[in-house]
Amino acid sequence: MAEEEFIANQNDYLEAGIHIATKMKTSGMGRFVYKIREDGLYLLDLKTIDSRISIAANMLSTYEPKDIVVTASRIYAIAAAQKFAEIINAIFIPGRVTPGIFTNPYRKDYIEPKLLFISDSRNEKQAIKEASKVGIPIIALSDTDNLTKYLDLIIPSNNRGRKSLAFIYYLLAREVQKKRGVIKNNEEFKYGVSDFEAKVESRAMSTEKA
């Protein structure tokens, strides 16, 4: 794949650390590994990451916004996913998904999504369980230590890093808006990567000092 065929600059991907995975690898994630670093960390294939983000954006653009549910459980993921959901007008559920929310029509908070987008299949098992019971397609950001069962589209990625998550969701939001025809090109997208980053560093530093 040539540089111009990527939806984002390869250097931007590298700087965000989107390809830097963990030292663990599940059987389902092995096919996305490019190589292993000297320190034992797996590195994910950039071409695959880029193409999967594009495929996911295309898939998301075919659904009505109200039929899409986005979930996130980690701090960095919550900030990025929430902004993403806001821009594409999807439903956002932070933290743990309540049992029965997709499967029990007698619940007051019952919803019937047609597509689920999750940020971490390791942490968001309940969301996957709920969706799989009723046949809702699942798109997931998955690191090398994540399980892949029930996932319909995997975006291999560093789904823990603040910069990585911000960049992934920035790209997804931008590409969805382009495919929906809301914007014509990248220049018309009025958001920056920083809009998707969790603003928690100062609090974390204060806690450490305390």
C-alpha positions as CSV (number, residue, x, y, z in Angstrom):
1,M,0.0,0.0,0.0
2,A,1.5,3.3,-1.0
3,E,1.7,6.2,1.4
4,E,-1.0,8.2,-0.5
5,E,-3.4,5.3,-0.1
6,F,-3.4,5.5,3.7
7,I,-6.2,7.6,5.3
8,A,-3.6,9.1,7.6
9,N,0.1,9.8,7.5
10,Q,2.1,6.8,8.6
11,N,4.4,9.0,10.8
12,D,1.3,10.2,12.7
13,Y,0.3,6.6,13.3
14,L,3.8,5.9,14.6
15,E,3.9,9.0,16.8
16,A,0.5,8.1,18.3
17,G,1.8,4.6,19.1
18,I,-1.3,3.1,17.5
19,H,0.8,0.0,16.5
20,I,2.5,-0.7,19.9
21,A,0.7,-3.6,21.5
22,T,1.3,-5.8,24.6
23,K,3.6,-8.7,25.4
24,M,0.7,-11.1,25.3
25,K,-1.0,-12.5,22.3
26,T,-4.3,-14.4,22.0
27,S,-4.8,-16.9,19.1
28,G,-7.2,-14.6,17.3
29,M,-4.9,-11.6,17.3
30,G,-1.7,-13.3,16.0
31,R,-2.6,-12.6,12.3
32,F,-2.3,-8.9,13.0
33,V,1.2,-8.9,14.4
34,Y,3.9,-7.4,12.2
35,K,6.9,-8.3,14.4
36,I,8.1,-8.4,18.0
37,R,10.3,-5.7,19.5
38,E,13.5,-6.5,21.4
39,D,11.7,-5.7,24.7
40,G,9.0,-8.3,23.9
41,L,6.2,-6.0,22.8
42,Y,4.2,-7.0,19.8
43,L,3.9,-4.5,17.0
44,L,0.8,-4.4,14.9
45,D,0.7,-4.0,11.1
46,L,0.0,-0.4,10.1
47,K,-1.5,-1.3,6.7
48,T,-4.1,-3.5,8.4
49,I,-4.9,-0.9,11.1
50,D,-5.4,1.8,8.4
51,S,-7.6,-0.4,6.2
52,R,-9.7,-1.7,9.1
53,I,-10.4,1.9,10.3
54,S,-11.6,2.7,6.7
55,I,-13.7,-0.4,6.6
56,A,-15.2,0.3,10.0
57,A,-16.0,3.9,9.0
58,N,-17.7,2.7,5.9
59,M,-19.7,0.2,7.9
60,L,-20.7,2.8,10.5
61,S,-21.9,5.2,7.8
62,T,-24.5,2.7,6.5
63,Y,-26.4,2.7,9.8
64,E,-28.7,5.3,11.2
65,P,-26.9,7.2,14.1
66,K,-29.6,6.3,16.5
67,D,-29.0,2.6,15.8
68,I,-25.3,2.7,16.8
69,V,-24.1,2.1,20.4
70,V,-20.5,3.0,21.4
71,T,-19.1,1.7,24.6
72,A,-15.9,2.4,26.5
73,S,-14.6,1.4,30.0
74,R,-11.1,2.8,30.4
75,I,-10.5,6.5,31.2
76,Y,-8.6,7.3,28.0
77,A,-11.1,5.3,25.9
78,I,-14.1,7.0,27.5
79,A,-13.0,10.5,26.6
80,A,-12.2,9.6,23.0
81,A,-15.2,7.3,22.4
82,Q,-17.6,9.9,23.9
83,K,-16.4,12.6,21.5
84,F,-16.6,10.2,18.6
85,A,-20.2,9.2,19.5
86,E,-21.1,12.9,19.9
87,I,-19.8,13.7,16.5
88,I,-21.5,10.9,14.7
89,N,-24.7,11.2,16.9
90,A,-24.5,7.6,18.2
91,I,-25.6,6.4,21.7
92,F,-22.7,6.3,24.1
93,I,-22.5,4.0,27.2
94,P,-19.5,4.6,29.5
95,G,-18.4,1.9,31.9
96,R,-20.0,-1.5,32.3
97,V,-23.0,-2.2,30.1
98,T,-26.0,-3.2,32.3
99,P,-27.1,-6.9,31.8
100,G,-30.4,-7.0,29.9
101,I,-30.1,-3.5,28.3
102,F,-30.1,-5.1,24.8
103,T,-32.0,-8.3,25.6
104,N,-34.8,-7.5,28.1
105,P,-37.5,-5.3,26.6
106,Y,-39.1,-4.9,30.1
107,R,-36.2,-2.8,31.3
108,K,-36.7,1.0,31.4
109,D,-33.2,1.5,29.8
110,Y,-33.8,-1.1,27.1
111,I,-32.4,-0.2,23.7
112,E,-32.3,-2.0,20.4
113,P,-29.1,-1.1,18.6
114,K,-28.2,-2.5,15.2
115,L,-24.5,-2.0,15.6
116,L,-22.2,-2.1,18.6
117,F,-18.7,-0.4,18.7
118,I,-16.6,-1.4,21.6
119,S,-13.2,0.0,22.8
120,D,-11.8,-3.1,24.5
121,S,-13.1,-6.6,24.3
122,R,-11.2,-7.6,27.4
123,N,-13.0,-5.0,29.6
124,E,-16.3,-4.8,27.8
125,K,-17.3,-8.5,27.9
126,Q,-20.8,-7.8,29.1
127,A,-21.5,-5.6,26.1
128,I,-20.3,-8.4,23.8
129,K,-22.4,-10.9,25.6
130,E,-25.5,-8.8,25.3
131,A,-25.0,-8.1,21.6
132,S,-24.1,-11.6,20.7
133,K,-27.3,-12.9,22.3
134,V,-29.5,-10.9,19.9
135,G,-27.2,-11.0,16.9
136,I,-26.0,-7.4,16.9
137,P,-22.8,-6.9,14.7
138,I,-19.8,-5.9,16.8
139,I,-16.9,-3.7,15.7
140,A,-14.0,-3.7,18.2
141,L,-10.7,-2.0,18.9
142,S,-8.5,-5.0,19.9
143,D,-5.0,-5.2,21.4
144,T,-3.0,-8.4,21.1
145,D,-4.2,-9.7,24.5
146,N,-7.9,-9.3,23.6
147,L,-10.2,-12.2,22.8
148,T,-11.9,-12.1,19.4
149,K,-14.9,-14.4,19.9
150,Y,-18.1,-12.9,18.6
151,L,-16.4,-9.9,17.0
152,D,-17.5,-9.2,13.4
153,L,-14.8,-6.5,12.6
154,I,-11.6,-6.2,14.5
155,I,-9.5,-3.0,14.4
156,P,-6.1,-4.2,15.7
157,S,-4.7,-1.3,17.8
158,N,-3.2,0.0,21.0
159,N,-6.5,0.4,22.8
160,R,-5.0,1.6,26.1
161,G,-2.8,4.6,25.1
162,R,-4.2,8.1,25.4
163,K,-2.7,9.4,22.1
164,S,-3.5,6.2,20.3
165,L,-7.1,6.1,21.3
166,A,-7.5,9.8,20.5
167,F,-6.1,9.4,17.1
168,I,-8.1,6.3,16.3
169,Y,-11.4,7.9,17.2
170,Y,-10.5,11.1,15.5
171,L,-9.9,9.2,12.3
172,L,-13.1,7.2,12.7
173,A,-15.2,10.3,13.3
174,R,-13.6,12.1,10.3
175,E,-14.0,9.2,7.9
176,V,-17.6,8.5,9.0
177,Q,-18.5,12.1,8.3
178,K,-16.9,12.0,4.9
179,K,-18.7,8.8,4.0
180,R,-22.0,10.2,5.1
181,G,-21.4,13.3,3.0
182,V,-21.4,15.6,6.0
183,I,-18.0,16.9,4.9
184,K,-16.3,16.6,1.6
185,N,-12.7,16.4,2.6
186,N,-10.3,16.3,5.7
187,E,-10.0,20.1,5.7
188,E,-13.7,20.5,6.5
189,F,-13.5,18.4,9.6
190,K,-13.5,21.0,12.4
191,Y,-12.1,18.8,15.1
192,G,-8.5,18.1,16.1
193,V,-6.9,15.0,17.7
194,S,-6.6,16.9,21.0
195,D,-10.5,17.1,21.1
196,F,-10.5,13.4,21.7
197,E,-7.8,13.2,24.3
198,A,-8.6,12.6,28.0
199,K,-7.7,15.6,30.1
200,V,-6.5,13.6,33.2
201,E,-2.7,14.2,33.3
202,S,-2.8,17.0,35.8
203,R,-5.0,15.1,38.2
204,A,-2.9,12.0,37.9
205,M,0.2,14.0,38.7
206,S,-1.5,15.6,41.7
207,T,-2.5,12.2,43.0
208,E,1.0,10.9,42.6
209,K,2.5,13.8,44.5
210,A,-0.1,13.3,47.3
